[in-house]
């Protein structure tokens, strides 16, 4: 098995903004954003000395042991999985020192849990919310391959996707993924499943759909391809060993994680692989995610620097083209996810015996989400 398999298992167009900071005679700090046809001035009275334009400041960090924070419903509530001791130990002998993992809504402000799904002898995880946050896709597993389900968050009703080897949201009402039967499937939130006739390869590794574009590679050929479902044209994106793809929230940019024999890279490009730009390199990469406003990209990496292994959690700022390490000595993150405002970042690791999540406050000094 090659590096990419091991790694995955274990545009808004680039913002062409001219940004300056200044202080007027009255001591007000201003950030001026100039775009074609308009100028926006934001006044910040918090400090009389403007901070560096590309500065990211880490605020409080709170750790949550034996919990996996998967996604955010809103600014205060997350979807989490955690051990459920009330259900007793797992029944399989090799798992008998562990407990089932159940699914909850968790309010981080009040420290309260609302059960979503509890099952004896089952680990529940692999959660991702639909874009409108009305449904979620999740996995149930013990040993071996997981089973995929979709849950309606209003009714808590679930439907199984029996053919699914993987699942990603296409839109608010459907998911797509690799099928155990070969090729790809598409399933609706009501449980209807169809074969994706445009992809006929026997065994698919990655499958994702953004608008009318289908992205995929195979177990035999890890070269990332994109199919235009309108023209039926298939293009090679130039990434020979892709282990993950992460489209931007608005579907105009693409992050590709891929590995050579020596290193992994995270590449930012257009949706057809155009204008590729490497934003991170490392021996191991993980936990890649976009903030909702597409200004920040989070990821973990490990790399050798001057003979020593340096590892940590990083944030790349699309506006300033700067990388900031916000947590040091961190093993590869299993996942990261931003809250809706982009002011808090969650990362989850495996500490050797259980999942452990942390929430980091992110403060940045360039204006974001500005509207006239």
Beta strands, then each sheet from edge to edge (+ up, - down):
strand 1: 18-23
strand 2: 29-35
strand 3: 38-44
strand 4: 56-65
strand 5: 67-72
strand 6: 77-83
strand 7: 101-107
strand 8: 112-117
strand 9: 123-129
strand 10: 135-141
strand 11: 147-152
strand 12: 158-161
strand 13: 168-169
strand 14: 174-178
strand 15: 184-188
strand 16: 193-195
strand 17: 204-210
strand 18: 213-218
strand 19: 225-228
strand 20: 234-236
strand 21: 242-247
strand 22: 253-259
strand 23: 264-270
strand 24: 277-282
strand 25: 284-290
strand 26: 296-305
strand 27: 308-317
strand 28: 322-328
strand 29: 335-338
strand 30: 344-350
strand 31: 355-364
sheet 1: 1+ 2- 3+
sheet 2: 4+ 31- 30+ 29-
sheet 3: 5+ 6- 7+ 8-
sheet 4: 9+ 10- 11+ 12-
sheet 5: 13+ 14- 15+ 16-
sheet 6: 17+ 18- 19+ 20-
sheet 7: 21+ 22- 23+ 24-
sheet 8: 25+ 26- 27+ 28-
end
